[in-house]
Amino acid sequence: MIYIIFMAMIKSDKEIKEITVMADLITELILKSISWVKPGITTRELDQKIEAEMLSMGVNGSCKGYHGFPTVSCLSVNQTVTHGIPDDRPLENGDIIDIDLVIERNGYYSDCSKTVPVGEISKEARRLVETTEECLALGIKASKPGNTLGDVGFAIQSHAESNGYSIVREYSGHFIGLEMHESPSVTNYGTPGVGEVLKPGMIFCIEPMVNQGRRAIRDRNWVTKTL
């Protein structure tokens, strides 16, 4: 259900400036969203708060209406990997929830997600979250001119697998800026030295999706869950 649009991979100085503003705004929005996560709140209530905050910030929630997606946020709880649709299920102590948002203003986009513990979570869940954050940091570290997208994917994959986890391969990060999903994809696995060579002016999202156990997933009505 993800549609990749081909755009110029190298952004102009003006575009970089505008996209940086959007990145700052979505960081602010994610941090505020995290503050609302607590046992008892439903994902629908959380989405409503996020939508109201987007309105006050003067930005558009790009997920809502995207090929029929019903809400401004993707809120994925526990075994849901991505594209969780907000509903009336209250969050419970011990859950983990991924908040995934995309915003747009004046034709410029930014995309950010964060996995958040609900109350006190298990040691196993905390280790998964921490390892995934480490994968992200390693992917960012590998994102430098002269490296390739394969270097980025390999950094993520090797760290996840060395810690006993698996990588979801059906979904990935992507370039961004003038559209929500731009080509090429930024996979969370790869071979060093293979793929697009990174150059100054490229802007892309790194989105590690790390599973306990098998990497198998099931898609149904947007929602993707681990098996």
N, C-alpha and C positions, 0 to 999 in steps of 0.2 A: 504493500500500500504506500510505500515511499516513492515519490517521483523525483528523480534527479534532473535538474535543469542545467544545461551547459551555459556557463557565463565565463567572462574573462577571469582567469585565475589570479592574475596580478592586478591588484587594486591601485587606483591612483591615490595621491596624497590626500586629496579632498575626501575620497571615499573612505580611506583609512581613518581619517579624523571623525567622520560621521559615524562609522561603524564602532569606533572606540567609545563614542558617547553612548551608543546603544548598549554596548557591553557593560559600561558603568551602570546604566539604568537597570539592566536585568540582574546585575549583581545585587543592587539595592533591593530589588523585588524578591529575589531568592532569599536573602537574609530575613526580610520581613515575613515571608511565607514560612520559613523555618520556625520563627517565633510563635506561630499559631499552632504548630504541631504539638498535640498533647492527647493523652487517652480521653476518649469520649467524643471528640470532634469527628464528624463524618467527612468523608472526602468531598461530598457535595458542598458542605458548608465551607470547607477549605477552598474549594474552587470558586465559590461565590465571593469570598474575601479577596482572593487573588484578582478576580475580574474587577471588583470595585476599586482595588488599588491600581490596576492598569488604567482604569478610567481617570482616576485622580492624577496619574502621572502623564496622561496624554498620549498613551501608546496603545497600539492594537494588539490583541492576543491572536497570534497567527494560527494557532492550532484549531480554533473554533471555525467550523465550516470548511476546513481543509479536507477536500474529498469526502465530506459528510461527517467529519469528526465533530462531536456535539458540544465540547467544552473548551475553555481557554487553556486548561492545563491537563497534562497527562500525569495522573497520580497512581503510581504502581506500588501495590502493597505486597510484601513478602515474596512469594514465588512468581509474581507477575514481573516479567522482565522489562516490558515497555508498553506504552500506549494504554495504560490503565484508565478506564473511564470512571470519573467520580460518581459515587452512588451514596446510598443512605446507610452503609455499614460504618458503625463507629470504629475509630482506631482503638486498639487495645494495647495495654502495657506489654512490651516485648515485640511488637511489630516493628518492621522497618518499612519506610515509605520513600519512594523516589519521586521527587518533585521535578518535573520536566516542563520548561516554559520556553516559548518563542515569542518575541515581540517585534513589532514593526512600527516605524514612524518615518514618513516622508520617503518611503522606498528603501529604507535601510533596515536590516534585520540583525538580531542577535538571538542566541540559543544557549540555554544553560540548564543543567540539572544537578541535583544534589540528593544523595540518599541520607535520610535522617532517621535516627532511632526514636521510637515512641516510648517514653519512660525508660525503664531499665530493660536492656536486651541481653540475650544470652552471650556467653563468651564466644560461641561459634559464630553468631551473627555479627558480633563486633569485629571479630577477626576477618570475616568476609568484607565488611565495609572498609576496614583499614587497609586490607590488601588491595581492594579496588582503588582506593585513593592513592596508594603507592603506585599502582599501574598508571594512573593518570599523570602523576608527577614524572614518572619515567618516560611516558609518551611525550610530555611537554619538553623534557630535557633533550629528547632525540629530535625535536622539531627545530632544526637549525639549517641555514643555507648549506647546500652541498649534500646533506643527507637525503634519503628517499622516504616515501611513504612506507616502503617495506621496512626500513629501519624503525620507524615509529611503531608499526604493528608488531614487529619482533620484540621490541622493548616491553610492550604490554603483555604479549602472549607468554614470553619466557618467564616473566615474573609471576604471572598468574599460575602457570602450570608448575613452576618450581615450588609453589606453595600448596599444590594439590587441588587446584581449581581448574575449571575449563572455561573456554571462551565461546560465547555465542557468535556464530559466524554469519547468521542470516541478516543481522543488522550491524550498522557501523556508524561512525562519524561521517562528516561530509564538509565540503567547502560551503561558505556562507557569506552573506554580505548584501547582495542586491536581490537575492531570492532566499527563501528559507532553506532549501536543499539544492546546493550547486554541486556539479561534478568537479573532480572525481570523488568517489567514496574514500573514507579514511578508515580502513579496516583495523580491527584489534588483533590481527595476526599478520604475519608476513615474513619475508625473507630479506635479510640485510642486503642493501645495494640494489634492490629490485623496486620498480615502480617510479612514479613521478618524482623528479628531482626537485627538492624544495628551494624556493627562491624568495628573496625579500619582496614583500608586498602581497604574499599569499595569506589568506585568512581562512582557517578551518576549525571545525569542532572535533575534539577528541572525546569519544564516548565509550569508555571501557564497559563492557557487559560481561560480568564474571559470575559463573555459576558454581555452587557446591555440587559435586558429583558430575553427572553427564552434562554435555552441552546441548542435548536435545531440547527442542521447544515445540509448542503447539500454538498455532494462530487460530483465533476465532473471533469474528466481529471486532476487528482492530486489536483486541487484547492478546498479548503474547505471554505465555506462561512456560516455566520450566517443567520438564517431565520427570 
